Amino acid sequence: MTYSSTLAMNRSRYSGRNQNTVGFAIPRSKIGPISNTIILIVLICLLGLLYLSQITKTDSFGYQINSLQNEQAQLETQNQNLAVSTARIQSLSSVQNSAVVKSMVPITPKGVVSN
């Protein structure tokens, strides 16, 4: 295809033999600068509200996590206290049941030392 034939093909799209050369174009409406500014402000406000709602949700989750961590610390302290009590009770019973303690004889004091 030559350059002139491609131009002719492009022109045939708009006008040709036995065709009207008048074209009807639908006018497009444009947004004015004030409408554009208002739309931008509304979008910024919506994004701000979305941001604030997300921050509020994370803060509420933070409070829940903090309270659960405090509860965990209290339960760990209670567990350590119970472990100490258990060890104390088990040591007394194991000392009383040991062979060395059973072989000991109680003594009675024979006299009182005075200064």
C-alpha positions in Angstrom: 0.0 0.0 0.0 1.2 3.4 -0.8 1.0 6.5 1.3 -1.7 8.0 -0.9 -3.9 4.9 -0.7 -3.7 4.8 3.1 -4.8 8.4 3.2 -7.6 7.6 0.9 -8.7 4.7 3.1 -8.7 6.9 6.2 -10.8 9.5 4.4 -13.3 7.0 3.1 -14.3 6.4 6.7 -15.7 9.9 7.1 -17.0 10.6 3.7 -17.6 8.6 0.6 -19.5 8.6 -2.5 -23.3 9.2 -2.1 -22.9 9.8 1.6 -23.6 12.9 3.7 -20.6 14.6 5.0 -22.4 16.0 8.0 -21.5 14.2 11.2 -23.5 14.2 14.4 -21.3 14.3 17.5 -22.7 13.8 20.9 -21.5 16.7 23.1 -19.6 15.5 26.1 -20.2 17.2 29.4 -17.2 18.3 31.3 -16.7 18.7 35.0 -16.0 22.3 35.9 -13.2 23.3 38.3 -15.5 24.0 41.2 -17.2 20.6 40.9 -13.8 18.9 40.6 -12.6 20.6 43.8 -15.7 19.6 45.7 -15.3 16.0 44.5 -11.7 16.0 45.6 -12.6 17.4 49.0 -15.3 14.8 49.5 -12.9 12.0 48.5 -10.3 13.3 51.0 -12.9 13.4 53.7 -13.9 9.8 53.0 -10.3 8.7 53.1 -9.8 10.5 56.4 -12.9 8.7 57.9 -11.6 5.4 56.6 -8.2 6.1 58.2 -9.7 7.1 61.5 -12.0 4.0 61.7 -9.0 1.7 61.1 -6.9 3.5 63.8 -9.8 3.2 66.2 -10.1 -0.6 65.5 -6.4 -1.1 66.1 -6.5 0.9 69.3 -9.4 -1.3 70.6 -7.4 -4.4 69.7 -4.4 -2.9 71.5 -6.4 -2.4 74.7 -7.6 -6.0 74.5 -4.1 -7.3 74.0 -2.8 -5.2 76.9 -5.5 -6.6 79.3 -4.7 -10.1 78.2 -1.0 -9.6 78.8 -1.7 -8.2 82.3 -3.9 -11.3 83.0 -1.1 -13.5 81.7 1.4 -11.9 84.0 -0.9 -12.4 87.0 -1.4 -16.0 86.1 2.3 -16.6 85.7 3.0 -15.1 89.2 0.2 -17.2 90.7 1.7 -20.3 88.9 5.2 -19.5 90.4 3.7 -19.1 93.9 1.9 -22.4 93.6 5.1 -24.1 92.4 7.0 -22.8 95.5 4.2 -24.0 97.8 4.1 -27.4 96.1 7.9 -27.8 96.5 7.7 -26.7 100.1 5.0 -29.3 100.9 6.7 -32.1 99.0 10.1 -31.4 100.7 8.5 -31.6 104.2 6.8 -34.9 103.3 9.9 -36.3 101.7 12.1 -35.4 104.7 9.6 -37.0 107.1 9.4 -40.2 105.1 13.2 -40.5 104.5 15.2 -43.3 106.2 17.5 -41.0 107.9 14.7 -39.2 109.8 13.1 -42.5 110.7 16.4 -43.7 112.3 16.7 -40.7 114.5 15.7 -40.9 118.1 14.0 -38.1 119.9 16.0 -36.8 122.9 14.8 -35.2 126.1 16.8 -32.5 127.7 18.6 -33.5 130.9 19.1 -30.1 132.3 18.9 -26.5 131.7 22.0 -24.4 131.1 21.9 -21.2 133.1 24.2 -18.2 132.7 
